[in-house]
Structures are given as structure tokens and as C-alpha cells.
Amino acid sequence: MPKHTKMNAAIITIGNEILMGKTINTNLAYLGSELAKQGISVEYALTVKDEPNAIKQALQDTWGKYKIVITTGGLGPTEDDLTKSAISEFFGKKQHFDDNIWEHIQKMFAFRKIPLPETNRSQAMVPDDFIPLRNDLGTAPGLFYRERDFLFFALQGVPSEMKHIFETHIKDIITQNCPDAKPLSIKTLRTYGIAESRLAELFTLSNLPEGVSLAWLPQIGRVDLRFYGTDANKVEEAVKKALPVIKPFVWGYDEESPAEILLALLWKNIYTLSVAESCTGGLVQKLITDIPGSSNSFLGGVIAYSNAVKKNLLNVSDTVLETEGAVSETCALQMAEGIKSLTKSTCSISITGIAGPDGGTAEKPVGTVCFGFIAAEKYWSKKQFFTGDREIIRIKAADFAILSLIQHLQGRNDN
């Protein structure tokens, strides 16, 4: 058989819960992104149920046709975790008990101070000629097998464990076994406040240097422009050509989140932040506190859902609530002042609005959201009208709040 020279991969996701729509397949997105960085193109992906024949058929469709085949899911100790037995049957391998894995499992349960079920012994069984990949985050090891030029990996379905195995084991294995792979250079410009179609008009594919590709990646309220190619210099050239055209809309680069950028700007300016939220129900605070080290700049916040809390805790006046209503710029600004005074922060954000599906009026329809901002001595407010369902309106509002303060701290004011 001739040598397989194409650097491609197939990913097989195993799990009834994914086919039933109960779990989102984030593993596929992660693996596709990480493999691309290593110069491996994912050309085929499928999801199959937890059933031996379905798993073996998926392996039959992919093994020997792709340089790398990866399965995720089905390595647990329960009766529906059938991946390992299906793999063993497909490759014609018997299984043996691995004492090192069993010792690791015993230590994991002892550390947790919980009884070790006998069913976990199945996780210490390894197909012959397969190499177990130690899992420091769980009890199920990953598996690696090589035959001629082809590589096979069996990974956990739990995203955190799957990513751990990929980072600690698989990256190095791929580097060692795929010397001809050309890693992709990837640069991302993250934009806000401009439609995908308008971006496509401003910067067309014809503007790209040879060998560089561009993907427009729309998200809720935002669009990322991802430039990629095997020549890092040409990718950088493409970014430099695009920036002058779209820079007013660029808020970040690569994998930075809005919250990460905001926290970096606050730290740079020796500022602190507090947040008062109504319709977003703490979402802004969650996005900020998701970032490790956020306590260096974020002091705290309040979910002021009722008018009573707005009045009694944040000192929103009765007059404003009666004449302009809770969903007003004046109310938002008083909320921002109230939380700033309460926490003694340098900066503050407030949000009050109508996320729906009910509560809208002709004057203030569903999607009306008002914002209050304070940055040092600067005070301002804004009103926006967002479309979408309740969840999308809340996401858009939280994003707008964070990105608006970023824009101000970057010196790009439109308030």
C-alpha cells in the first residue's frame, strides 16, 4: 500500500445524547480548530449512537482513508459505554488489564473519599497494541494506536478531559508522526457594530495575498474575520491590509474575549469596576468573573430586578421611576451612580431593559435596553433596540455594555 501523504483527519463523535439534541458537540469544534493549527485538515465528521455496529461501521468508513481518525465518547464505566469493545473488535485486538491505570483509578477515588465501584475495572482494560494516554482529570484513559502511516485516537466525551488528553499527549504524537504537516498561521480580527455583508464589501477576497484564506464568522451581534494560511508573513500582510479599512469596528484580536480586554484596560488604567443589572440578570458579572484574576479590577455588582431594589439599594429616585420608568436612560444612569457609590469603584456599568417575551409597549417594545456608564469623571447613557428572543437580547445587551466601555477606555468615544 502506498504511503498516505495527505494530512487529513476524520472525527467520529459517539453519543446518543448528542443525536437527541441534549448535548452540544463542542468537542468537534475544539478538535477541528486544534488540528488545523497543526496542519491537519478535518475532512470528515459524523456522529453515531452508542451501539457497537454503528461504531464499527464508522471506523470502517474512515480507517485507512484519513491520516488520523479520532473518536470521542463512550469510554466510561457504564453499560452504554461501548466504544472500547467496538474498537477492539474492529481492529481484531484482545483486551488486557493494565495495573497502572487501575492504580490511578484507585487513587482518584481515594482522593475523593468515595467508594470505588467494581464496574470501574472496565476502564483499566486496554486493547492489545494500544497505548493508554494518562488522564489526570478523570478515570478513563485515552487510547492511541498506529498502523503503518495511520493514527487512531479514542478520547473521552467529557470536554475538559478530552482537551486535557489532546494538550498533554496528542499534540506531541501528531508532531512526531506527521513531519510533513504544515501548521496554519491564524490571525483573527474581532469586530462589532458592522454587518457581515458590509464587511465583505469593505474587504473582498481579491484583496488577499496568494495562499491566504479568509473566513467571516458571524456570532450574536459580532463578526470575526479569520485569516489563515501556511505562510505566517503573508497572513500578517493580509491583516495589515484589512486593518485600515475596518479598524473603527475592531475591538480585539485572536481569541481575546470582550471581558478579557475590558479587564486588561481597567488594570492598565488602575481602574476598578462595579455593575448593576436588571434585564441581563447578572450576565455581565458572569462574563467578567469567568476570567481568572478578575478580582484585581472587578469589585462586585447587584442584580436590581425590581424597582424596590433599584430605589432602596441604588438610590434611583421615585420621580424617575414614576415619570420615565425603570427602562429609561435616566434610570440607567442613576443605577450606575448608585452601584459606583455603593462599591467605591472608579467605573460602573448599568443595564435596564425589556428582554421579553412580554412587557413591551408601543413606546418601549421588547428589546429596548438602556445603559448607564461611568468611567472616572465621565458619565453617559445609551439606549439600544435589540432583536431576537429573550436569550439573544440578553446576550446582545451584555456584549454591548462591555464593548461600549472598552471603546471609551480605548479612546474611541461615540458617547
C-alpha positions in Angstrom: 0.0 0.0 0.0 1.4 3.4 -1.0 2.3 5.9 1.8 -0.5 8.1 2.9 0.8 11.7 2.4 -2.4 13.7 2.8 -2.5 15.4 6.2 -6.2 14.9 6.9 -8.5 13.6 9.7 -11.9 12.2 10.4 -13.7 12.7 13.7 -16.3 10.3 15.0 -18.5 11.5 17.8 -20.2 8.8 19.8 -23.2 9.5 22.0 -27.0 9.1 22.0 -27.3 12.4 24.0 -25.8 14.3 21.1 -28.1 12.7 18.5 -31.0 13.5 20.7 -30.0 17.2 21.0 -29.4 17.0 24.7 -25.7 17.8 24.5 -23.9 20.2 22.1 -20.9 18.7 20.3 -18.3 21.2 21.4 -15.6 18.6 21.1 -15.8 18.7 17.3 -15.2 22.4 17.2 -12.3 22.2 19.5 -10.6 19.3 17.6 -11.2 20.9 14.3 -9.5 24.1 15.4 -6.6 22.5 17.2 -5.9 20.1 14.3 -5.9 22.9 11.8 -3.2 24.7 13.9 -1.1 21.6 13.5 -1.6 21.5 9.7 -4.2 18.6 9.8 -7.4 19.3 7.9 -10.6 17.7 9.3 -12.3 16.5 6.1 -15.0 14.2 7.6 -17.0 14.2 10.7 -20.0 12.1 11.8 -22.0 11.4 15.0 -23.2 7.8 15.8 -25.2 6.3 18.5 -23.8 4.2 21.4 -24.1 1.0 19.6 -21.2 -1.4 18.6 -22.3 -1.9 15.0 -22.7 1.8 14.4 -19.2 2.5 15.9 -17.6 -0.3 13.8 -19.3 1.0 10.6 -18.0 4.5 11.3 -14.5 3.1 11.7 -14.9 1.0 8.5 -15.8 4.2 6.6 -12.8 6.2 7.9 -9.8 4.0 8.8 -7.2 3.9 6.1 -8.8 6.7 4.2 -7.7 9.5 6.6 -4.3 10.0 8.2 -5.9 10.5 11.6 -9.1 9.1 13.0 -10.4 10.3 16.3 -13.4 9.0 18.3 -14.8 10.9 21.3 -17.2 9.4 23.9 -18.1 6.0 25.3 -15.0 5.4 27.5 -16.9 5.5 30.8 -17.6 2.5 33.1 -21.4 2.2 32.5 -23.2 -0.3 30.3 -23.8 2.2 27.5 -20.0 3.0 27.2 -19.3 0.6 24.3 -16.6 2.3 22.4 -13.6 0.3 23.7 -15.2 -3.1 22.9 -16.3 -1.9 19.4 -12.7 -0.6 18.8 -11.2 -3.9 19.9 -13.5 -5.9 17.7 -12.8 -3.7 14.7 -9.1 -3.8 15.0 -9.1 -7.5 15.9 -7.5 -7.0 19.3 -8.0 -8.7 22.6 -8.0 -6.6 25.8 -5.7 -6.8 28.8 -5.9 -5.4 32.3 -3.5 -2.5 32.9 -2.3 -2.4 36.5 -1.0 1.2 36.2 -4.4 2.5 35.1 -6.2 0.6 37.9 -3.8 2.1 40.4 -4.6 5.6 39.0 -8.3 4.9 39.3 -7.9 3.7 42.9 -6.0 6.9 43.8 -8.6 9.1 42.2 -11.5 7.5 44.2 -9.4 7.6 47.4 -8.7 11.3 46.9 -12.4 11.9 46.5 -13.1 9.8 49.6 -15.9 7.8 47.8 -16.3 4.0 47.4 -14.8 2.5 44.2 -17.4 0.5 42.2 -16.3 -2.7 40.7 -17.6 -1.5 37.3 -14.7 0.9 37.1 -12.3 -2.0 36.5 -13.5 -2.0 32.9 -11.7 1.4 32.4 -8.4 -0.4 33.2 -8.9 -2.7 30.2 -6.7 -1.8 27.2 -6.8 -3.3 23.7 -3.5 -5.1 22.8 -1.0 -2.9 20.9 -2.8 0.3 22.0 -1.0 2.8 24.2 -3.1 4.3 27.1 -2.9 8.0 27.5 -3.0 9.0 31.2 -6.0 11.1 32.2 -5.1 13.3 35.2 -8.7 14.8 35.3 -10.6 11.6 35.3 -10.6 7.8 35.4 -10.8 6.9 31.7 -7.5 7.0 29.8 -7.3 8.0 26.2 -6.1 5.4 23.7 -3.5 5.6 20.9 -2.9 3.1 18.1 -0.7 3.3 15.0 -0.8 1.1 12.0 1.5 1.9 9.0 1.0 5.6 8.3 -2.3 5.9 10.1 -3.0 7.2 13.6 -6.0 6.4 15.7 -7.1 8.1 19.0 -10.0 7.3 21.3 -10.8 10.2 23.6 -13.3 10.9 26.3 -16.6 12.6 25.7 -16.2 14.9 28.7 -14.8 18.1 27.1 -12.4 19.0 29.9 -10.9 15.5 29.9 -10.8 15.3 26.1 -9.0 18.7 25.9 -6.5 17.6 28.6 -5.6 14.5 26.7 -5.2 16.4 23.5 -3.0 19.0 25.0 -0.8 16.7 27.1 -0.4 13.8 24.7 -1.9 14.1 21.2 -0.2 17.3 20.1 3.2 15.8 20.6 2.2 12.5 19.0 0.9 14.3 15.9 4.1 16.4 15.6 6.3 13.3 15.8 4.3 11.3 13.4 3.3 14.0 10.9 6.5 15.8 10.0 5.2 16.9 6.6 2.2 18.7 8.2 2.4 22.5 7.7 0.9 24.2 10.7 -1.6 27.0 9.9 -0.9 30.6 10.9 -4.2 32.1 12.0 -5.0 35.7 12.8 -8.4 36.9 13.8 -9.9 40.4 13.8 -12.9 40.7 16.1 -15.5 43.3 15.0 -18.6 44.8 16.5 -21.2 47.2 15.1 -21.0 46.2 11.5 -22.9 43.6 9.4 -21.1 40.7 7.8 -22.3 41.8 4.4 -20.8 45.3 4.9 -17.5 43.8 6.0 -17.5 41.7 2.8 -17.9 44.8 0.8 -15.1 46.7 2.6 -12.6 43.8 2.3 -13.1 41.4 -0.5 -11.3 38.1 -1.1 -9.5 39.7 -4.1 -7.5 41.8 -1.6 -5.9 38.7 -0.1 -2.3 37.7 -0.7 -1.8 34.4 -2.5 -2.1 31.5 -0.2 -4.2 33.2 2.4 -7.8 32.4 3.0 -10.5 34.4 4.9 -13.5 33.2 6.8 -16.3 35.5 8.0 -17.5 34.1 11.3 -20.8 35.8 12.5 -21.8 35.5 16.1 -24.6 37.1 18.1 -24.0 40.8 17.5 -20.4 40.4 16.3 -18.4 39.2 13.3 -14.9 37.7 13.4 -12.6 37.9 10.3 -10.2 34.9 10.4 -7.2 35.0 8.1 -5.2 31.8 7.7 -2.5 30.2 5.7 0.7 28.3 6.0 2.9 31.4 5.4 2.8 33.5 8.6 4.3 36.5 6.8 1.5 36.5 4.2 -1.2 36.1 6.8 0.3 39.1 8.7 0.3 41.1 5.4 -3.4 40.3 4.9 -4.2 41.6 8.4 -2.3 44.8 7.8 -4.2 45.4 4.5 -7.6 44.8 6.2 -7.0 46.9 9.4 -7.1 50.4 7.8 -10.4 49.6 6.2 -12.2 48.1 9.2 -10.3 49.4 12.2 -13.2 51.5 13.6 -15.1 48.3 14.1 -12.3 46.1 15.5 -12.4 45.7 19.3 -10.0 42.7 19.7 -7.7 40.1 18.2 -7.4 36.4 18.0 -9.0 34.5 21.0 -9.5 37.5 23.3 -13.0 37.9 24.8 -14.6 41.3 25.5 -14.3 40.7 29.2 -10.6 39.9 29.0 -9.9 43.1 27.0 -12.0 45.2 29.4 -10.2 43.8 32.5 -6.8 44.5 30.8 -7.8 48.1 30.1 -9.1 48.6 33.7 -5.8 47.2 35.1 -3.8 49.4 32.7 -5.6 52.5 33.9 -5.6 51.4 37.6 -9.4 51.5 37.5 -12.0 49.3 39.3 -15.4 48.3 38.1 -18.9 47.6 39.5 -22.0 46.6 37.7 -25.8 47.0 38.3 -28.0 44.8 36.1 -31.7 44.3 35.7 -32.8 42.5 32.5 -29.5 40.7 32.0 -29.8 39.1 35.4 -26.0 39.1 36.2 -24.8 38.0 32.8 -22.2 40.9 32.6 -20.9 39.9 36.0 -20.7 36.3 35.0 -18.7 37.1 31.8 -16.3 39.2 33.8 -15.8 36.8 36.7 -15.3 33.9 34.2 -11.8 35.4 33.7 -9.2 34.3 36.3 -7.8 37.3 38.2 -10.9 39.4 37.6 -10.9 40.3 41.3 -8.0 42.6 40.6 -10.3 45.1 39.0 -13.9 43.9 39.5 -15.3 44.8 42.9 -18.8 43.4 42.6 -22.3 44.1 41.5 -26.1 44.0 42.1 -29.0 42.4 40.2 -31.6 45.1 40.7 -34.5 43.3 39.1 -37.3 45.0 41.0 -38.0 48.8 41.2 -37.8 48.4 45.0 -34.1 47.3 44.8 -33.3 50.0 42.3 -34.8 52.5 44.7 -33.6 51.2 48.1 -30.2 49.9 47.2 -29.2 52.0 44.2 -31.0 55.2 45.1 -33.0 55.5 41.9 -35.5 58.3 42.6 -39.2 57.8 42.8 -39.7 60.6 40.4 -37.7 58.9 37.7 -39.4 55.5 38.2 -42.9 57.2 38.1 -42.3 59.6 35.2 -39.7 57.9 32.9 -39.9 54.3 34.1 -37.3 51.7 35.0 -36.4 51.3 31.3 -35.0 54.8 30.7 -31.6 56.3 30.3 -32.1 58.4 33.4 -32.8 55.3 35.5 -29.8 53.6 34.0 -27.5 56.5 34.8 -28.8 56.6 38.4 -28.2 52.9 38.7 -24.7 53.4 37.5 -24.2 56.2 40.1 -25.7 54.0 42.8 -23.5 51.0 42.3 -20.4 53.2 41.9 -21.2 54.9 45.2 -22.0 51.6 46.9 -18.8 49.9 45.9 -16.5 52.9 45.7 -15.4 51.8 42.2 -13.8 54.0 39.6 -16.0 52.8 36.8 -19.5 51.4 36.6 -22.0 49.8 34.1 -25.7 49.6 34.5 -28.3 47.8 32.3 -32.1 48.0 32.5 -34.5 46.9 29.7 -37.2 44.6 28.4 -35.9 41.2 27.3 -39.3 39.7 26.6 -41.2 37.9 25.6 -43.7 40.1 27.4 -43.6 43.5 28.9 -43.1 45.6 25.7 -45.2 48.6 24.7 -45.5 50.7 21.5 -43.2 53.2 23.1 -40.8 50.7 24.6 -41.0 47.4 22.6 -39.4 44.2 23.6 -35.6 44.6 23.0 -35.4 48.1 24.4 -32.4 48.3 26.7 -30.9 51.4 28.4 -27.3 51.6 29.7 -25.5 53.8 32.1 -21.8 54.2 32.2 -19.3 55.9 34.4 -15.5 56.0 33.7 -13.7 58.1 36.2 -15.3 61.6 35.8 -17.1 60.8 32.5 -20.9 59.9 32.8 -23.0 58.9 29.8 -26.0 56.8 28.9 -27.3 55.0 25.8 -30.5 53.4 24.5 -30.5 50.4 22.1 -33.1 48.3 20.4 -32.1 44.7 20.0 -33.9 41.9 18.1 -34.1 38.2 18.9 -35.6 36.1 21.6 -35.1 36.7 25.3 -31.7 34.9 25.5 -30.3 36.7 22.4 -31.5 40.1 23.6 -29.7 39.5 27.0 -26.5 38.3 25.3 -26.5 41.3 22.9 -27.1 43.7 25.8 -24.3 42.3 27.9 -21.9 42.4 24.9 -22.9 46.0 24.1 -22.3 47.1 27.7 -18.8 45.6 27.9 -17.8 46.7 24.4 -19.1 50.2 25.0 -16.8 50.7 28.0 -13.9 49.1 26.0 -14.5 51.6 23.3 -14.4 54.5 25.8 -11.2 53.2 27.5 -9.5 52.8 24.1 -10.2 56.4 23.4 -12.7 55.7 20.7 -15.7 57.6 22.0 -19.1 57.9 20.4 -21.0 58.9 23.5 
